[in-house]
Amino acid sequence: MEIISKIILPLFVVIIIFYGVKSKINVYDVFLEGAKDGLITVFNIFPSIIAMIFAINIFLDSNVLGFLISKLNNFLGGVSLPLEIIPMAILRPISGTASLAIMNDIFKVFGPDSYIGRLASILQGCTDTTVYVIALYFGSIKITKIRHALWGGLFADLVGIVAALILTYLFFG
């Protein structure tokens, strides 16, 4: 399996080049045009990414997260939800990198095979970075009115969080 994983990508490139030459396509010029289009795309989405990073840093530095955790702790007192997972559940729709960092900390403290480690892993797979997706994809094609996309995405994340809790409890609880 290790040999296949090392040769699959170069083999794929060789097949594309061979097909292009066989079809009488100037593969190098097409590659350069694709690279140029890629740079144009990066240039178009760059402002959206900068704005999103700026907003995430303001959110994290404002200590709103600590306030939300304290309020949710009072609300979720009767549920057997580990408190260490709440920051990840809150940040996952906003920032994939922040939620990965929290998950990494959970792994370091509790281990990946612990109940909370498995919950963090399942939560990571059941949810998406909704705010990032909306900022990146809608921003790249200049859509300014997102209508119900944000609320639909956040609702899907909430369903994913509940599903992660249920699945972890059923399989590992």
HUTABEL-V155940 format. One record per pair of residues at least 6 apart in sequence whose ideal C-beta (glycine too) atoms are under 6 Angstrom apart, sorted by the first residue. I is the first residue (numbers start at 0). J is the second residue. If there is no record, write none. Layout:
i | j
I | J
I | J
This chain:
i | j
16 | 26
19 | 26
43 | 139
44 | 135
44 | 139
47 | 134
47 | 135
47 | 138
51 | 134
55 | 93
55 | 94
67 | 89
68 | 85
71 | 85
81 | 115
83 | 105
83 | 115
84 | 118
86 | 101
87 | 98
87 | 101
87 | 119
88 | 160
90 | 97
90 | 98
91 | 98
91 | 126
92 | 129
92 | 130
92 | 153
92 | 156
93 | 130
95 | 128
102 | 119
102 | 123
105 | 115
105 | 116
105 | 119
106 | 116
109 | 115
109 | 116
110 | 116
114 | 171
117 | 167
117 | 171
118 | 167
121 | 163
121 | 166
121 | 167
122 | 163
125 | 159
125 | 162
125 | 163
126 | 156
126 | 159
129 | 152
129 | 153
129 | 156
133 | 145
133 | 148
133 | 149
137 | 145
